Amino acid sequence: MNRRKQLTISLAAAVLSGLLVYGVYLLQLKQIKLEETVEVVAPKRFVPVGTMLTEADLKTIDLPRGAVDEGMVRAMADAVGMEAVVPLGGGEPLLRWKLDKYRLLPRVDEATFQIPRAYVKSISNGIRAGDQVAVYVSGESEQAPSRKLFDGQIVVAAVKTAANLEIDDPKNPNLLSLANDDKESMYASRRDANGAIDSINLNLTEAQWLELDAVCKGGGAKLIIAYQASSIGEKEEERE
């Protein structure tokens, strides 16, 4: 009886010892994996919003595997040719949501037109590049009544100051707030801009441009370009 008990105890001890060794092995394996490094892409230096990335702007850095996020860019080719939609810090791992390809370029059937200043009566101060706007015609007589020029919304390619600077709040970029879905910061950035809008570029089809030009070139009507709340993802709500 004692012999059987001793065998049982020995077997249990052996099993527990094996489990302990296996547990230590798993912990060591996990630690090794955590200590392994993975190459990710990072900017060499600070990159402003709107910059088209080239290989000269980028480098690879090593991060512990445990610190690597799925959203980080691993291959240089995945970042080259992409546009920075928010400011990029030098040496910081590059995240995919911070990049876009040809974000403000016109579609296949469109072109980007700078609207002549003589054609414009007013532009909403809140408009920024990438927004969607409504374009209205303000007529100066009963023969040329005011109306909405295009049924659909128009994408803004650029809004510039008189110094040819893109309109934004450098301390609180609108695109950064947009990427973070931070509507309060987006509202604040649209109030604290780096200047007044002097010129605006719109992505239009050929037919849209010809219609706009025909309406305005005689001087009897001018454009009112209005900001749309849909540009920041706001849904229409009833207001009491």
Secondary structure in CASP SS format (residue, H / E / C, confidence):
PFRMAT SS
TARGET T0000
AUTHOR 0000-0000-0000
METHOD secondary structure of the structure
MODEL  1
M C 1.00
N H 1.00
R H 1.00
R H 1.00
K H 1.00
Q H 1.00
L H 1.00
T H 1.00
I H 1.00
S H 1.00
L H 1.00
A H 1.00
A H 1.00
A H 1.00
V H 1.00
L H 1.00
S H 1.00
G H 1.00
L H 1.00
L H 1.00
V H 1.00
Y H 1.00
G H 1.00
V H 1.00
Y H 1.00
L H 1.00
L H 1.00
Q H 1.00
L H 1.00
K H 1.00
Q H 1.00
I H 1.00
K H 1.00
L H 1.00
E H 1.00
E C 1.00
T E 1.00
V E 1.00
E E 1.00
V E 1.00
V E 1.00
A E 1.00
P E 1.00
K C 1.00
R C 1.00
F C 1.00
V E 1.00
P C 1.00
V C 1.00
G C 1.00
T C 1.00
M E 1.00
L C 1.00
T C 1.00
E H 1.00
A H 1.00
D H 1.00
L E 1.00
K E 1.00
T E 1.00
I E 1.00
D E 1.00
L E 1.00
P E 1.00
R H 1.00
G H 1.00
A H 1.00
V C 1.00
D C 1.00
E C 1.00
G C 1.00
M E 1.00
V C 1.00
R C 1.00
A C 1.00
M H 1.00
A H 1.00
D H 1.00
A C 1.00
V C 1.00
G C 1.00
M C 1.00
E E 1.00
A E 1.00
V C 1.00
V C 1.00
P C 1.00
L E 1.00
G C 1.00
G C 1.00
G C 1.00
E C 1.00
P C 1.00
L C 1.00
L E 1.00
R H 1.00
W H 1.00
K H 1.00
L E 1.00
D E 1.00
K C 1.00
Y C 1.00
R C 1.00
L C 1.00
L C 1.00
P C 1.00
R C 1.00
V C 1.00
D C 1.00
E E 1.00
A E 1.00
T E 1.00
F E 1.00
Q E 1.00
I C 1.00
P C 1.00
R H 1.00
A H 1.00
Y H 1.00
V E 1.00
K E 1.00
S E 1.00
I E 1.00
S C 1.00
N C 1.00
G C 1.00
I C 1.00
R C 1.00
A C 1.00
G C 1.00
D C 1.00
Q E 1.00
V E 1.00
A E 1.00
V E 1.00
Y E 1.00
V E 1.00
S E 1.00
G E 1.00
E C 1.00
S E 1.00
E C 1.00
Q C 1.00
A E 1.00
P C 1.00
S C 1.00
R E 1.00
K E 1.00
L C 1.00
F C 1.00
D C 1.00
G C 1.00
Q C 1.00
I E 1.00
V E 1.00
V E 1.00
A E 1.00
A E 1.00
V E 1.00
K E 1.00
T C 1.00
A C 1.00
A C 1.00
N C 1.00
L C 1.00
E E 1.00
I C 1.00
D C 1.00
D C 1.00
P C 1.00
K C 1.00
N C 1.00
P C 1.00
N H 1.00
L H 1.00
L H 1.00
S H 1.00
L H 1.00
A H 1.00
N C 1.00
D C 1.00
D C 1.00
K H 1.00
E H 1.00
S H 1.00
M H 1.00
Y H 1.00
A H 1.00
S H 1.00
R H 1.00
R H 1.00
D C 1.00
A C 1.00
N C 1.00
G C 1.00
A C 1.00
I C 1.00
D C 1.00
S E 1.00
I E 1.00
N E 1.00
L E 1.00
N E 1.00
L E 1.00
T E 1.00
E H 1.00
A H 1.00
Q H 1.00
W H 1.00
L H 1.00
E H 1.00
L H 1.00
D H 1.00
A H 1.00
V H 1.00
C H 1.00
K C 1.00
G C 1.00
G C 1.00
G C 1.00
A E 1.00
K E 1.00
L E 1.00
I E 1.00
I E 1.00
A E 1.00
Y E 1.00
Q C 1.00
A H 1.00
S H 1.00
S H 1.00
I H 1.00
G C 1.00
E C 1.00
K C 1.00
E C 1.00
E C 1.00
E C 1.00
R C 1.00
E C 1.00
END
